[in-house]
């Protein structure tokens, strides 16, 4: 498989995906603002988040089977196009202020289905194009793009919703999808042909093969387990950052925006470190250390004196950096440990496993904060993540990941 021109190929991918990520981030933030101002209902926000996440968790594993069978470039193109069509339909649903919430939820579900195909396919193409010794660097650049979009997206979304009605703001997402599709048309991505039947039995068999690919690799299975368990602690905390800013540190809208931006800046720094410097440390060590570092930022944020908001800002930036490095090292480890023809299923399974704790955190975050206090929730979640990072060092099969291949 020819990979000499991988960087030129990825430049096209990065350009299209960055515009798409930026526009999606802007639109998602604009929708949150619009729903908050229009309905002032936590219940409606909760339903919206569930509609956007739950379908990915439910159909993701089955989508992974077809990602491994079909042309991944075509999957990304059709997924982007499908999401864009759903967005256009959303503009009609909320036209002239007459909102039909049930239809809006349904279209958000459809967009989520498109994402269930797009995200794993995007992760699964890297080993087909990129030399193995460059995978961590590519993951770092991907994290940088996501970080920039997470910083600039909310600002763009706020500016857009302040000057245009929500149905026009949604067209930003359509423009981003067009850029992403056009960039893919100029590149060639190898297609791993799989000659199998499309029966339900075969699909289930392929899905079990994806699960077996994880289970057979004991180190990978432990890495998945620890990561999902950490997500149980991380997601409620991620949701409660604004509450900690307001309740514990006495902040307002400006302080909330600072914390959101500084998390993105931290992720940008983490991605930059991986993309610019050649990191010789084993990826499993990066994963474990970043879990511990992230957990420490949560603990110190929870016990911090309310007058030390600036320290909270610094801790948040460090946490964003740790999360960025962890995510890049985690994704690269999967790309190196799993055969390319199985990556669609494995990534889909992981995304599904990770989304379900996100939903649990979303549903119970408010109750957790009310019952034990937001600051205490940060401390408890941080101790959980630290404990998992420490346990990882004492799990031999997990620590053996990457030893069979020389570190480039």
C-alpha positions in Angstrom: 0.0 0.0 0.0 1.5 3.3 -1.1 1.8 5.9 1.7 4.5 8.2 0.3 2.0 11.0 -0.5 0.0 10.7 2.7 0.7 14.2 3.9 -0.7 15.8 0.7 -3.8 13.5 1.0 -4.4 14.5 4.6 -4.0 18.2 3.8 -7.2 17.9 1.8 -8.9 15.9 4.6 -7.8 18.3 7.3 -9.0 21.4 5.3 -12.5 20.0 4.7 -12.9 18.5 8.1 -11.7 21.7 9.9 -14.3 23.8 8.1 -16.9 21.2 8.9 -15.9 20.9 12.5 -15.9 24.7 12.9 -19.3 25.1 11.4 -20.8 22.2 13.3 -19.4 23.6 16.6 -20.8 27.0 15.8 -24.3 25.6 15.0 -24.4 23.3 18.0 -23.6 26.1 20.3 -26.1 28.4 18.6 -28.8 25.7 19.0 -28.0 25.5 22.7 -28.3 29.3 23.1 -31.5 29.4 21.1 -33.2 26.6 23.0 -32.1 28.1 26.3 -33.5 31.5 25.4 -36.6 30.2 23.7 -37.7 27.7 26.3 -35.6 28.2 29.4 -36.1 24.5 30.0 -33.5 22.1 31.3 -35.8 19.2 30.2 -35.8 20.3 26.6 -32.0 20.7 26.6 -31.7 17.3 28.1 -34.0 15.7 25.4 -32.0 17.5 22.7 -28.7 16.1 24.0 -30.2 12.6 24.3 -31.5 12.9 20.7 -28.1 13.9 19.6 -26.2 11.1 21.4 -28.3 8.1 22.0 -28.7 6.9 18.4 -24.9 6.8 18.0 -24.7 4.6 21.1 -27.4 2.2 19.8 -26.5 1.8 16.2 -22.8 2.6 16.3 -21.7 -1.0 16.6 -23.8 -2.1 13.7 -22.6 0.9 11.7 -19.1 -0.3 12.3 -19.7 -3.5 10.5 -20.7 -1.7 7.3 -17.8 0.8 7.7 -15.5 -2.2 7.4 -17.3 -3.5 4.4 -17.9 -0.4 2.4 -15.7 2.3 0.8 -14.8 4.5 3.8 -14.4 7.6 1.6 -17.9 7.1 0.2 -19.2 6.6 3.7 -17.8 9.9 4.9 -19.2 11.7 1.8 -22.7 10.2 2.1 -22.7 10.7 5.9 -21.8 14.4 5.5 -24.5 14.8 2.8 -27.1 13.1 4.9 -26.4 15.3 7.9 -26.6 18.4 5.6 -30.0 17.3 4.3 -31.2 16.8 7.9 -30.0 20.3 8.8 -31.8 21.8 5.8 -35.0 20.1 6.9 -34.4 21.5 10.4 -34.5 25.0 9.0 -38.0 24.2 7.6 -39.2 22.8 10.9 -38.3 26.0 12.9 -39.2 28.4 10.1 -41.0 31.6 11.1 -40.8 30.7 14.8 -43.4 27.9 14.6 -41.3 25.1 16.2 -42.4 21.5 16.1 -40.2 20.0 18.8 -41.0 16.4 18.0 -39.9 16.9 14.4 -36.8 18.8 15.7 -35.9 15.8 18.0 -36.4 13.4 15.1 -34.1 15.3 12.8 -31.5 15.5 15.6 -31.8 11.7 15.8 -31.2 11.4 12.1 -28.1 13.7 12.3 -26.8 11.5 15.1 -27.2 8.4 12.8 -25.1 10.1 10.2 -22.5 10.9 12.8 -22.5 7.2 13.9 -21.1 6.4 10.4 -18.9 9.4 9.9 -16.8 9.6 13.0 -15.6 5.9 13.1 -14.9 6.0 9.3 -12.8 9.1 9.8 -10.7 7.4 12.5 -10.5 4.2 10.5 -9.0 5.7 7.4 -5.7 6.9 9.0 -3.9 3.5 9.0 -4.8 3.1 5.3 -3.0 6.4 4.4 -0.5 7.3 7.1 2.8 5.5 7.9 2.6 3.9 11.4 5.4 6.0 12.8 3.4 9.2 11.9 0.0 8.1 13.4 0.5 9.8 16.8 1.5 13.0 15.0 -1.6 12.9 12.8 -3.8 12.3 15.9 -2.2 15.3 17.5 -3.1 17.5 14.5 -6.6 16.1 14.6 -6.8 17.2 18.2 -5.5 20.6 17.3 -8.3 21.0 14.7 -10.9 19.9 17.2 -9.5 22.3 19.7 -9.5 25.3 17.4 -13.1 24.6 16.4 -14.1 24.2 20.1 -12.6 27.7 20.7 -13.7 29.5 17.6 -17.0 27.6 17.1 -18.9 29.0 20.1 -17.7 32.5 19.3 -18.9 32.2 15.7 -22.2 30.6 16.9 -22.8 33.4 19.4 -22.1 36.0 16.7 -24.4 34.3 14.2 -27.3 33.8 16.6 -27.0 37.5 17.7 -27.4 38.7 14.1 -29.5 36.0 12.3 -32.5 33.8 13.1 -31.7 30.3 14.0 -33.0 28.8 10.7 -30.4 30.8 8.8 -27.6 30.0 11.3 -28.2 26.3 10.5 -26.9 26.9 7.0 -23.4 27.2 8.4 -23.5 23.4 9.0 -24.5 22.9 5.4 -21.7 25.0 4.1 -19.2 23.0 6.3 -20.6 19.7 4.9 -20.1 21.0 1.3 -16.4 21.9 2.0 -15.9 18.4 3.7 -17.4 16.6 0.7 -15.5 18.6 -1.9 -12.2 18.0 -0.1 -12.8 14.2 -0.2 -13.5 14.3 -3.9 -9.8 15.3 -4.6 -8.2 12.4 -2.8 -8.0 8.6 -3.1 -8.4 6.4 0.0 -7.6 2.7 -0.3 -10.7 0.4 -0.1 -10.4 -2.9 1.7 -12.8 -5.1 -0.2 -14.7 -7.7 2.0 -16.8 -10.3 0.1 -19.5 -11.3 2.5 -23.3 -11.5 2.5 -25.4 -8.8 3.9 -27.7 -11.0 5.9 -28.6 -10.1 9.5 -26.8 -13.3 10.7 -23.6 -12.2 8.9 -23.8 -8.7 10.3 -24.2 -10.1 13.8 -21.2 -12.4 13.1 -19.1 -9.5 12.0 -20.1 -7.5 15.0 -19.0 -10.4 17.3 -15.7 -10.5 15.4 -15.2 -6.8 16.3 -15.9 -7.6 19.9 -13.5 -10.5 19.8 -10.8 -8.3 18.3 -11.0 -6.3 21.5 -11.4 -9.3 23.9 -8.5 -11.3 22.4 -6.1 -8.4 23.0 -6.3 -8.4 26.8 -4.3 -5.1 27.1 -6.7 -3.4 24.7 -9.7 -4.8 26.6 -8.4 -3.4 29.8 -7.6 0.0 28.2 -11.2 0.1 26.9 -12.6 -0.8 30.3 -10.5 1.8 32.2 -11.3 4.5 29.7 -15.1 3.9 29.8 -15.0 3.8 33.6 -13.1 7.1 33.6 -15.7 8.6 31.3 -18.3 7.9 34.0 -16.4 10.3 36.2 -15.3 12.8 33.5 -18.6 13.4 31.8 -20.6 14.7 34.9 -17.7 17.0 35.7 -17.5 18.3 32.1 -21.2 19.1 32.4 -20.8 20.8 35.8 -17.9 23.2 34.8 -20.3 26.1 34.4 -21.9 25.3 37.8 -18.5 25.2 39.5 -17.6 28.5 37.9 -20.9 30.2 39.1 -21.5 28.5 42.5 -18.0 27.9 43.8 -16.0 30.8 42.3 -18.9 33.3 42.0 -18.4 33.8 38.3 -20.8 35.0 35.7 -21.2 34.8 31.9 -17.7 36.2 31.2 -16.0 33.7 33.6 -18.0 30.9 32.1 -16.8 31.8 28.6 -13.2 32.1 29.8 -13.3 28.5 31.2 -14.8 27.2 28.0 -12.1 28.9 25.9 -9.2 27.9 28.1 -10.2 24.2 28.0 -10.0 24.5 24.2 -6.6 26.3 24.4 -5.3 23.5 26.6 -6.4 20.9 24.1 -4.8 23.0 21.3 -1.5 23.0 23.3 -1.7 19.2 23.8 -2.3 18.6 20.1 0.5 21.0 19.2 3.0 19.1 21.4 2.2 15.8 19.7 2.3 17.2 16.2 5.4 19.3 16.5 7.7 17.2 18.8 8.7 13.6 18.3 7.4 11.9 21.5 9.4 8.8 22.3 7.5 7.9 25.4 5.3 4.8 25.0 1.7 5.6 24.2 0.3 3.5 27.1 2.4 5.6 29.5 1.0 8.8 28.0 -2.5 7.4 28.4 -2.0 6.4 32.1 -0.1 9.6 33.0 -2.7 11.9 31.3 -5.5 10.1 33.3 -3.7 10.9 36.5 -2.9 14.5 35.5 -6.5 15.1 34.4 -7.8 13.6 37.7 -5.5 15.9 39.7 -6.8 19.0 38.0 -10.4 17.9 39.0 -9.4 17.3 42.6 -7.5 20.6 43.0 -10.3 22.5 41.2 -12.8 21.1 43.8 -10.7 22.0 46.9 -9.5 25.4 45.6 -10.3 28.5 47.6 -13.1 30.4 45.9 -10.9 33.5 45.6 -8.4 31.7 43.4 -10.3 31.7 40.1 -7.2 32.4 38.1 -5.7 29.1 39.5 -8.9 27.4 38.4 -8.3 28.8 34.9 -4.8 27.4 34.8 -6.0 24.0 36.1 -8.7 23.9 33.4 -6.1 24.6 30.7 -3.8 21.8 32.0 -6.9 19.5 32.1 -7.7 20.3 28.4 -4.1 19.6 27.5 -4.1 16.2 29.3 -7.4 15.3 27.6 -6.0 16.1 24.2 -2.9 14.0 24.7 -4.8 11.2 26.2 -7.3 11.1 23.3 -4.6 11.2 20.6 -2.5 8.4 22.3 -5.7 6.3 22.9 -6.8 6.5 19.2 -3.3 5.8 17.9 -3.0 2.8 20.1 -6.2 1.4 18.7 -5.0 2.1 15.1 -1.8 0.2 15.8 -3.2 -2.7 17.7 -6.2 -3.5 15.5 -6.1 -4.8 11.9 -7.3 -2.1 9.4 -10.2 -4.2 8.2 -11.5 -4.3 11.8 -11.1 -0.7 12.7 -14.6 0.5 11.8 -16.2 -2.0 14.1 -13.7 -1.4 17.0 -14.0 2.4 16.8 -17.8 2.2 16.6 -17.9 -0.1 19.7 -15.7 2.3 21.6 -17.7 5.4 20.7 -20.9 3.6 21.7 -19.4 2.5 25.0 -18.2 6.0 25.7 -21.5 7.7 24.8 -23.6 5.7 27.2 -21.7 7.1 30.3 -22.1 10.5 28.7 -25.8 10.1 28.8 -25.8 8.8 32.4 -23.7 11.9 33.3 -26.1 14.2 31.5 -29.1 12.7 33.2 -27.8 12.6 36.7 -25.3 15.5 36.8 -27.8 18.0 38.2 -28.8 15.5 41.0 -25.2 14.7 41.8 -24.4 18.4 42.1 -27.4 19.1 44.3 -26.9 16.1 46.6 -23.1 16.2 47.3 -22.2 19.6 46.0 -20.5 20.5 42.7 -17.0 21.0 44.3 -17.2 17.6 46.0 -18.3 16.0 42.8 -15.1 17.3 41.2 -13.0 15.8 44.0 -14.7 12.4 43.8 -14.5 12.3 40.0 -10.9 13.3 40.1 -10.0 10.6 42.6 -11.8 8.0 40.4 -9.8 9.0 37.4 -6.5 9.1 39.3 -7.2 5.6 40.7 -7.9 4.2 37.3 -4.6 5.8 36.0 -2.7 4.2 38.8 -4.4 0.8 38.4 -3.4 0.9 34.7 0.3 0.8 35.7 -0.4 -2.4 37.7 -2.2 -4.2 34.8 0.5 -6.2 33.0 -1.4 -6.9 29.8 -2.2 -3.2 29.4 1.4 -2.2 30.1 2.6 -4.6 27.4 0.8 -2.7 24.7 3.3 -1.5 22.1 6.1 -3.7 23.3 5.8 -6.1 20.4 6.6 -3.4 17.9 9.6 -1.1 18.0 8.8 2.4 19.0 9.7 4.6 16.0 
